[in-house]
Amino acid sequence: MMQTYGFCRIYDGKASASARVRARSDFTLLFSWFLAAVLLSHVRFRTLLELYYESGGPVIPSAFVSMLRTGIIGALAVVTVFFCWQQWSHWRSKNWSSPIKLTLVASSVGFWWYCNNGVQNILVGIALFEVFHDVQYLSIVWIYNRTRVERDESIRGFMRFVFRKSGALIGVYVGLVFAYGAIGFTTSGASALWIRHSLIGVVTASALLHFYYDGFIWKVRETQTRAMLGINTGDVISSVSRRAWPPWLLHSVRWALLAIPFGALCGAQLVGRVVPTLERTAKVAEVLPSDGQAQLNYGKALHEAGRVDEAIERYKNALGHEKSLAEAEFFLGLAYSDLHQYDQSIGHYEKALALNPKYADAEVNLGSVLMTRGESAEARRRLEHALTLDPSMVLAHQILGDLLCSTGEFNAAIPQYEEALRLKPDFKAAEQGLNFARSRAGR
């Protein structure tokens, strides 16, 4: 958000439209739309609520949350109408904003909303906007430093080489960006611990220096920055103005808005005031009745509490809102298995696998239910397939060992138990199965 705001200041500076009221209007609009995209997104808002409760926050009444979200929509409408009215007033007075600036605002806000509300996977959405954000930032870094190199003869060495006038060097610049990004992959693949720590240190230090040194887009009032960005230096408005409050006090109030809630949550978590899982998921599901994942999470909490029939209703509710939720089908299969309704259990496990063919947990549970029904051949096929999907599944090795023992294949069962114990040395069921298989095999 702040990067977009900084770009707005640059475009207003180029258009000689750096009035403080316009800056405040831009900031209010961007803050409102960026915040609303998160709070009105089912996925992001659900995640925020869960983190809030996990951090020790007190339970928020669902009616208050509904009022808050309605208020956000109303405030968003008011802010947007005011911004549009202001733009119309500036247009009438021949002091309109740069069309590029308005395009920037619309595209940045629109893409942020798409990443938060149009992309189901929250990590993918964040990654998409990070790419968008980085392309914007790296573009202005290139433009800014190209101008610096052309106008400042004192810049020598690597900076002059990379940013001198040459189309081919754009490729070098992009290559350097990708090389820096590749450090993360190198870190995870480095075998030597000292190399890994060194690379992590480089990334961390450079990130901190980035925020410290690369703040030129927030300093549009500075003469040198304006000159390098092609802004008329004669229109500089002094940053020193009469204020009712000293600058340090204003900064303290802004930091307090973050520090006080953060400190309160830390204190609540340290004293052990954490909302129980069942109550937490119930509140989130109540606030977000049409969110499939919220209903699923509540169902899982009910299931864990032994309230299987209620959990089944929540799982079905989740599927009513998101039919492609393979996890809900899986837990429906598990719930019906707990109730010994194996036909329905098998049906839901098969639906989970139809939605996600690589769902190894569903294969294992399906194999276990089939083994209970005496369908050994199909159960064995399912368990072996699960192990091809994930060879580290301890439970699959143990159940397959039990299945092989039940068919008299004790020698074949022994390696399955041994692998289960290698993966989980304190697995008592596998240890007992191994002793039984060895005794029957005469070992």
Buried (B, 14 or more C-beta within 10 A) or exposed (E): BEBBBBBBBBBBBBBEBBEEEBBEBBBBBBBBBBBBBBBBBBBBBBBBBBEBBBBBBEEBEBEEBEEEBEEBEEBBEEBBEEBEEBBEEBEEEEEBBBEEBBEBBEEBBEBBBBBBBEBEEBEEBBEBBEEBBEEBBEEBBBBBBBBBBBEBEEBEEEEBEBBEEEEEBEEEBEEEBEEEEEEEEEBEEBEEEEEBEEBBEEBEEEEEEEEEEEEBBBEBBBEEBBBBBEBEEEEBEEEEEEEEEEEEEEEEEEEEEEEEEEEBBEEBBEEEEBBEBBEBBBBBBBBBEEBBBBBBBBBBBBBEEEBBEBBBBBBEBBBEBBEEBBBBBBBBBBBBBBEEEBEBBBBBBBBBBEBBEEBBBBBBBBBBBBBEEEBBEBBBBBBBBBBEBBEEBBBBBBBBBBBBBEEEBBBBBBBBBBBBBEBBEEBEBBBEBBEBBBEBBEE
